[in-house]
Amino acid sequence: MKCKILKTEINSFMSFGKMPIANGFLKEENFDNEFFFNLDIGFSEKISLLQLNDHPTPEQMFNKNYPFYTGSSEFMKAHFANYADSVKKYLKTNSRLIEIGSNDGTFLKNFINSNINILGFEPTENTALEAKKRGIKTINNFFSQKNISDLKDFLNNTDLICGANVICHIPDLTDTIKAVDKLLSKKGVFIFEEPYLGSMFKKTSYDQIYDEHIFIFSATSIQKIFNLFDFELIDLIPQITHGGSMRYILARKGQRNINSIVKKILDDEKKMNLDNLQSCINFKKNCEISKNNLKGKIENLKSKGKRICGYAATSKSTTVLNYCKIGTEFIEFICDTTKEKIGKYSPGMHIPIVSMNHFYEQKPDVAFLFAWNHKEEIFNKEKNFTENKGEWISHVKL
């Protein structure tokens, strides 16, 4: 099979089986028409890139009723406020700033009362509308060369383009990078953060692999990819978000100084074999061990008469539930706060999604924490559950 970027060969090394759309929460009458695809992953050693071998179309994944709002998490609001502060050093009076995948405007709202000319690209209609209500100029469309052609004031005149948890969603990275190239000023900077391959391998957090995450990046892969387009990696900033992410800072070659941390992290990745297939083979073995251990733990809890619920109907939970074949015989319901999900069923395994009231009224013995990357925020919120001898479990170490 050919790599989506270089059309070089990729090595397929693992299958998670038939998988539905991760955010495809559905009503009972739609069970028979549910969409599935083969969630297989491969690795291109030429650019050290892990990618899905197949995926739904962007339009299937990102549509008018996308069930995720960035601003629903206090932790993420604080994270994006800090993100905004950290990038201001690349801006000046009347600079132009574009965010790719701006969602409900949580990041860009930090610049509303400044002299920065901001613009968001957001393909999902409901979240784009929310951003517009906040007074944020938003184009309700995918970021691409075609869709920037009318932005005369931004072409070759944008000092900063940002993204967060979105570049890995874009199948045509070549088009995205070329669009960035057309927009950025001579010393302009492209900054984005994504789930980090090194963290995923270390934690065996295979739930990072689902339809939207077409690529899982490392510093090595980003360096190799952007080198093809005359960009260079000038800084790397590890993040704790999403269970371990990396912020990548890129500029045109020779235009900015390169932080010494870049070489250090690249050297570390080489030692971890993130630049070759061996790390992928080890990851596959660890996934299979994790799957067997999780099934054994849940079956043991059920044999003792424990009632198990799910906590937070995340997109990542779709991979865990379908890969491990965990359905309603193990988990009675999944509680969530997102109104677009409540009253529907989880993709594939069809576990009911209910409001948080069920968590407090039904008093389950065990809660499967699908939003494990927000555990501090959730554990602090749900102290009563823990104090009343409630048990938290997950497929990763909590």
Secondary structure, 3 states (H helix, E strand, C coil): CECCCCCCECEEEEEEEEEECCCCCECHHHHHHCCEEEEEEEEECCCCEEEECCCCCHHHHCCCCCCCCHHHCHHHHHHHHHHHHHHHHHCCCCCEEEEECCCCCCCHHHHCCCCCEEEEECCCHHHHHHHHHCCCCEECCCCCHHHHCCCCCCCCCEEEEEEECCHHHCCCHHHHHHHHHHHEEEEEEEEEEEEEHHHHHHHCCHHHCCCCCCEEECHHHHHHHHHCCCEEEEEEEEECHHHCEEEEEEEECCCCCCCCHHHHHHHHHHHCCCCCCHHHHHHHHHHHHHHHHHHHHHHHHHHCCCCEEEECCCCHHHHHHHHCCCCCCCCCCEECCCCCCCCCECCCCCCEEECCHHHHHHCCCEEEECCHHHHHHHHHHCHHHHHCCCEEECCCCC
